[in-house]
Amino acid sequence: MTLEELTQFFKMIAPRASGLGAKLKFDFGEDGVVFIDATQSPADVSNEDADADTTVTVSLRDFSRIIAKELPGDLAFAMGKLRVHGDMMTGVRITQFLNR
């Protein structure tokens, strides 16, 4: 997936994020970021590199594999391919938001 495709994916599922009450950033390194402001309803999705309560750092390729269910997120985390910085409780709730 490209950054644009992932941004559209997040915009499509943004209504699910409204209950998170946090600002999330998915940092794909040189490929860019997806920022989700779930402190408002509906959640706002952009490619702004803003401060977030929780930042998930992962390669675009690995995250695409996680979304496609080719790579379990918990395995990616255990292997160090996915890192979570900031509020860990929000990090746990991100999984629920993605899997609904």
N, C-alpha and C positions, 0 to 999 in steps of 0.2 A: 504494500500500500504506500501511497505517497502521503506527504504531510497534508495536502489538500483533501485527499480521500479520508484520512483520519479526522481532520477537522469537521468534515461533513458528517462522519459517523457520530462524533461527539455532539454535534448540533442536533442530530436525530434523536439521540438518547438523553439529551439535556433535561427534559422534564423529569426524568428519574432522579436527577442529582439535586433537585430543589430541597429535599429533606436533609442534605448533608450539612448545610449551614457553614460551609467553609470555602476557601479559595484553594483550588488545586492546580498544579502545573505538571504537565507531562513533558519532560525535557528529553528530546531526541538528539541531543548533541548538535552537530553541525547541520542536521536536517531541520532544526527549528523546535518550536514548542507549541503545545496546545494549552491554553489557560482557560479554566472553567471557574467562573465566579458563581458558586452555588449559595451565596449569602442572599441572593435575590431570587424572586420567582417571576418568570422562569429563569433558570440559570443562563448566564451569558457565556458564550464560547467564542474565543478569539485566538489569534496567534501572538498576542502581546506577551512579552517576556517580563511579567510583573511579579512582585513578591506574592508568595502563596503560603498558606498554612501548612500544606503538605506538597512536596515535590517528588514525583516518581521519575527516576532517571533510568532510561532503557534505550537501546538502539531501536530505530524505526523498524528494522527487520524483525527483531525479536518481539516487539510489541505487536506487530502484524501477525506473527505466529501465535501469540497469546490470544488475540481477538478471534483468530480462525480456529482456536482450540487445538492447535498443533503442538503447543508448548504450554503446559500447565504453569500458571502464574506463580504458584508456590515453589515449583521446581526452578523456575527462572530466578526467583528470589534466593533460594538455597544455593544456586550455582553462581550467584553474584552478577547475573546478567541484568537483574532488576534491583534497583536500590530505592529505598523510601527514606526521605529526609523530612524532619518536622514532626508534626502531630501524628503519632503512630496509630491512634484510634481512628483518625480520619483515613489513614492508609488502609486499615482493615475494612472500613466501610466502603472504600473505593471498589474493592472486590465485589461486594454486594451490589453496588451500583452498576458495575459492568456485567454481572451475571444475571440480572433480572430479565 
